[in-house]
Amino acid sequence: MLQNYFFLNRFLFEAKLLLEDSKIEEIFSQEKSKLVIVVSKNGEEHYLELCVIPGNSYLNIRRNYSRAKKNTMNFFNEVINDKIRSLEIAKDDRIIKIKCAYSEIYFAIRGKFTNVFCIDETDNLLSFKSVDEQILLNMKKEFTQKLFLSGYNQIDISSENTENYFEDIRKKYPILGSEIIKEVKSRLKNDGSDNNSELLIEVLNEIRYSKPCVFIDEKEQEVHIGFENFKSFQLTEKKFFESIIEAVNFLLSKRYYLGDKYSKEKIIRNHLEREIKKVTSKIQNLQGLIERGTKEKEYSKFGQLLLANLGLIKNRMNSIVVDDIFSNGEKVKIDLNPSLSPQKNIDYYFEKSRSEKIAFAKNLQLLENSKKDFERLKNLEDSLAEIKSIKELDDLMKKLKIKQPQESEAKDDLTSKFKQYLIEGKYKVFVGKDSKSNDLLTTRFAKQNDYWFHARGSSGS
């Protein structure tokens, strides 16, 4: 609905009160898909935000906007200090014209060709997104030939209710858009007694006069904007607003919130799935080791038999056969290490017995701990759906030691500032290119347990 022609028409009515007779202070972008026009009037600033993302373009006015200290770019310097005289919309197209005293700014919503253009006082046409010269010439010609309205567009829809009414009316007025037709269809009765044109007039009047409403379904990550009596959005929550600008700001904020929430939920869920998979594999391995049992008693018996037959053991023997005094005197063969003395071979088996006992007890404890970890992770996975706030998600990410996306991205961005090598296929080596990158490498990139080397006789670390 944000891109719908009649929604934009309604938006401009409110925007006029804030923007007409205001002075353009600056025009900049800090995101490649958004242009911000800063205006002032009566000592108060407003920020007109023009988003050119195909399929998600929108027009918005904000009271506050924080411009970044770097990675921003100024646009259309030729119109700075010009005054906005009027806001208009093309009669038959989604083109918004910001008419100034000496220049004009156009916001054209054209799918993947959505863009912002400016005709300065010398009649030069400039664009926000780069386009070739021929497109600029075509757009300039189109802008000059279009009829623009400063009021509400009253279209004549009093056509007959034919069998293909909606198809016919869309052909006649493409600016109606699919959202309006969908809303009209949602109001049709099953008996076919409706007057389609009357329903269409009803919907258009609601867009023009009724309270804007944001429809929300947090579970399905859906947020839509419409009007108080709209039936085409069957979502779980409705929030009403007195102002269309206020509704748009809430919608964009809610979309950002839900997008951020969904992104963090996905990161946590993927992390938990990986950890559960690791713990499951660990449990299976430990259970296998425990089921195979321990050789503690066998090694202890070998040690005792060797001790009882110490006099028979000669240096450099590979093995010895002795009577098993623990099993009716049966013969038993015991392997020996020829490089060890007889006493050392005895000590070896007693030590192996102790190691087996310790390892088996350790595996039992590890299995118990791993099962507890598994239960803890499964409980966290099950409770994830119940988390309502981003703060709770942030706390959980901190608890699970998951880096926030921007932290990971920041570190990834730093790697491009260093030379990189891989030693033996597993050891990553990062080398500073100059004194500045050396400082970054040492103070921001390196972790506590990393090894740090200084190059002798050469700059770099």
C-alpha positions, 0 to 999 in steps of 0.5 A: 500500500505504501506504493499505491497511487491513492495512498501517496495522494493522501500522504501528500495532503499531510506532507504539504502542511509540513513541507510547503514554504520550507527551505532545503538545507541539505540532501544526502544519502548514507544508504545506497537506496535512500535519499534524505532531504532536510528542510526547515520552516519556522525553526523546525527541521523535517527529514523527507526520506525517499526510498528507491528499493524496487518493490519496497519504495516509499515516501516518509517524513521524520522529525529526527534523523541522525546523519552518520559522520562518515560514508555519507554523500551529498546530492543535488547541491544545486537546489540547496537553500531553494524553497519548496512551493508545492507538492504535486502528483502526476495525474496518471502515474506514481510520480511525485513532484517537489516544486521549488522556487528555482528547481524541481525534484521528482520521485518516480516509482517505476519498479526496478527503475524507481529513482529520484531526479532533479531539474536545477535552475539551469534546466539540467536533469540529475539523478540519485541512482546513476542512469545513462544519458538517454534515460535522463533525456527521456525522463526529462521529456516525460516530466515536462509533458505530464500533468501534475495535480496539487489536489486529490485525483478524482477519477471517473469510475462510473462504468457499467458492472460488466463481467470483467469489471475489475479487469476493465477498470484496471486497464482504464486506470492502472493507477488503481493498483492491485491493493485497492482491487483486492480490498474491493473484492474482499467486500463482495457478497457471495450472492453477486448483488454488489455494485462493484463501482460503488464498492470501489468508490467506498474504498477510495473515499476511505483512503482519502478520509478515514483513519490510517491503520497498521495491521500486525501479525508478529508471529508471521512477521507481517505488517501492512498499512491500510485504513480502519475499515479495510478487510483485506488484511486479516491480521491479529492486531490493528493499530489506529492513527490520526495521521498518515505520516505517523502511521508510516513511521510506525509501520517502518519502525515495526518492520525494522523491529520485526526484521531485526527480531527475526534475524536474531531469532534465526541466528540463535536458532541456527546456533542452537541447532549446531550446538545440539547436533554437536552435543548429540554426536558427543553423547553417542560417542561417549555412550559407545566408549562406555558400552565397550567398558574399561580395561582397568582390571585387565591391565591391573591383573597384567601388572600383578602377574608381571610383579609376581614373575619379576624374576622371569622377565629379562631385558629386551623381551617382547612378551612373556607367558605366565600362569594366570594365578587369578584364573585356575593357572591358565597360561596368559601371554603379556606383551612387553616393551623391549626398550623398557626395564622389567620394572618399567613394564610393570609400572606401565601396566599399573599406570594404564590401569589407573588411566583406564579407571580415570578415563572411564570415570571421566567419560561417565561424568562427561556423559552426564554433563552432555545430557544436561547440556542437551536438555538445556539447549533443547529447553532454550530452543523450545523457549525461543518462540516465547521470547517477545523482546529484542532485549531478551534475544540480545541477553540470550545471544550474550549468554550463548556467546553469539556475536551480534551481526554488526560485530562479526561484520566489523571484524570481517571488514577489518580483515581486508586491511591486512595481508593474509596467509594460511600455514599448513592449511589451518593457521591463519596469519595476518600481516599489517601493511603499514603503521596504521594497519599494524595498530588496527591489527594489534589493538582491535583485531587480535584476540587475547590468545593470538600469537603476535610477532614483530618483523625484524629489520622490517616494518609490520606486525 
